[in-house]
Amino acid sequence: QVQLVESGGGLVQAGGSLRLSCAASGSIFGSNTADWYRQAPGKQRELVAQITVSGRTNYADSVKGRFTISRDNAKNTVYLQMNSLKPEDTAVYYCRVVTVFTAYWGQGTQVTVSA
């Protein structure tokens, strides 16, 4: 059973930066696509960023140019660097890894951006 643990969330002013981390209990990121999702109060969970096995990245239009997803296979960790944060980025951020068998989710980390 793979466990994902997110960290790095917190309260930041608009224009600030945060780096989220998602640590896995096993060597899972090197062979599977990893995603960051977020869910704001009253809204559906949405895909924010994705990194494939080959290192290809994709981003939601709302975060392009501000967020960067990366992966350190040796540390079994995926990161989300968030710059130029806006109040509308406020949400719980979740890490997800999809294997051929199932999808694993972390418990989420709260990001709050004040105006």
N, C-alpha and C positions, 0 to 999 in steps of 0.2 A: 504494500500500500504506500503510495507516494503522498507525502505531505508537503504543502506549499505554505510558506510563512512570509507574509508581506510586512514591511517596516518602512519607516521614513516619512510617514505622514505627519501632519501637524497643522498649525495655524501660521499663515504667512500673509503679509500685505500684498496687495496688487502690485505687480511688477517684480515680485520676488521669485525665488527659485526653491525647488525641493528635488531631492533624488529619492525615488522609491526603490526598494530592493525586494526581490522575491527569491527566497532561498528554498531549494528543494532538498528533500531527505535522501534523494538518490541522484544518479547521473542520468537525468532525463532530458535536459535542455539540448544536449548535443545531437539528439536524434529525433526531436519533435519540434513542431512550431509552438512558440509561446506568444501569448497575448496579454495585453493589459486592457481591462474593461473598467468602466466607471458607472456608478448609478447615483444620480442626484435624487433628493426627496421628491416623490410624486412622479418620477420619470422612469422610463425603461432603462435597463442596463444597456450600455452602448460600447462598441469596440473603439478603443482609443488608438492602440498601436499593436503591431504584430511583427515578429521576427521569425523567419523561416530557418530551416536547417542550414541552408546555403548562406544565410546572413542577409537575405533580402528583407527589406523593411517596408511596411505600409502604415499609413497614418490616416486618421479621420481628418477631414478638411479643417475642422475647427481647431486642430492642434498642430497642423503642419507648420514647420519653421520654428516651433516653440518647444516641442517635445522630441526627445530622442530615446529610442529603445535600443538596448544593447545586451550582450550576453557574455558571461564569463563561464565557460564550460568547466574549467578547472575548479571553480568555486561553486559550481552548481547553482548559479545565481543569474537572474535576469534583472535588469535595471530599467527605470524610466526616469530620465532627466527631464525636469519640467522647468522651463524658463518663462519669463514674462507672464507670470500667472495672472489670471483674471478671476473676478468673483464667480463667473459662470463655470469655472473649472472646479468649483466646490462640489465634492461628491465622495462617496466611498470608492476607493480604487481596488480592483481585484486582479490577481494574476491567474492565468489559466494556461494549462498545457493539455494539448489533445494528442493522445496516442492512438494506435490502431484499435485499441480496445475500449477506451473510455476517455473522458475529460476530467481533469483534476482542477479544483478551484482552491484558492487560498481563502482566508477568513475575511480579508479586506482590511484596508487602512484608510482612515478618514483624512481627507485633505480639505481644509477650509481656507478660503482666500477672502480677506477682508478688503473692502473698498477704500 
